[in-house]
Amino acid sequence: MPKETAAGEARVALVPEVVAKLTGQGLEVVVEKGAGVAAAFTDAAYKEAGATLAGAKEALGADIVAKVAKPSAAEIELLKKDAV
């Protein structure tokens, strides 16, 4: 899950509680460092939920990318060809 980059966007696509459910089912969840700060979720909360913290390139390079706002042109460039 990358950090939201749209102006004024403070929401996140996944809260730590949902990350814990996904990782509990055996899925790997990659969260960009600082992605939850605007929504009052710390990196520690995501890590405790089982997420791997990484940079934007790694978060946008996942097979499935969860975002609130549509990806910017720069973000689209970092998405995998077959990403969802």
ABEGO torsion letter per residue (X at the ends): XBBBABBGBABBABBAAAAAAAAAAGBBBBBBBGAAAAAGBBAAAAAAAGBBBBBAAAAAABABBBBABBBBAAAAAABBAABX
